[in-house]
Amino acid sequence: MLLTADAEAEAVPLDPGPIDVLKIAHHGSEDAGLDALLDRAMPRLAVVSVGSDNPYGHPTPATMSTLSRHRVPAMRTDEAGDVTIDVTRRGWEASGD
């Protein structure tokens, strides 16, 4: 898992290699480096931590479109509630409230 907090992809000077889960930076605001990060990391799931009806328009349509183009499913906290990721020896599973 790569938990980016508010560091947008172009500000993250690392190449994580393939990952399972990517927490999208800054509530899903526009991120010019997201496309390249998705190319490198190839996450199986993206999580967007965002409040319902926020006044900033997050996540942006551009961010959601980029995830869609890369075929990365997304869980949004404004839709799924709290997102929980359970990790076991057999793998991992994500669920919402």
C-alpha positions, -999 to 999 in steps of 0.1 A, spaced: 0 0 0 11 35 -8 -4 61 16 4 95 0 -13 118 25 -13 152 7 18 146 -14 7 147 -50 23 121 -73 47 146 -90 61 155 -56 67 119 -46 103 111 -58 100 73 -56 91 44 -78 71 20 -56 68 -7 -81 35 -27 -83 13 -21 -53 -21 -34 -42 -37 -2 -28 -30 35 -35 -45 62 -12 -51 90 -36 -35 123 -25 -52 154 -12 -88 141 -14 -86 135 -51 -77 170 -62 -61 174 -96 -27 157 -98 -5 162 -129 17 132 -119 -11 107 -112 -11 92 -147 26 84 -145 24 71 -109 -5 47 -120 17 35 -149 45 26 -124 26 14 -95 -3 -4 -112 -25 -5 -81 -54 -29 -78 -75 -4 -58 -75 33 -52 -90 49 -20 -101 85 -20 -107 100 14 -132 128 8 -161 143 27 -196 143 13 -207 174 -6 -174 191 0 -172 227 -14 -139 220 -33 -154 195 -58 -132 167 -47 -125 142 -61 -121 161 -94 -135 146 -125 -100 146 -140 -87 124 -111 -116 99 -114 -112 98 -152 -74 91 -148 -83 62 -125 -109 49 -150 -85 51 -179 -60 29 -160 -88 6 -150 -82 11 -113 -114 7 -92 -119 33 -66 -135 34 -32 -146 69 -20 -153 76 16 -181 99 6 -198 69 -10 -186 39 9 -181 55 44 -150 44 63 -128 21 42 -113 -8 60 -85 -29 45 -80 -63 62 -47 -79 55 -42 -116 62 -17 -143 51 -41 -151 23 -42 -116 9 -63 -85 15 -99 -74 13 -114 -39 13 -148 -30 26 -168 2 33 -192 9 62 
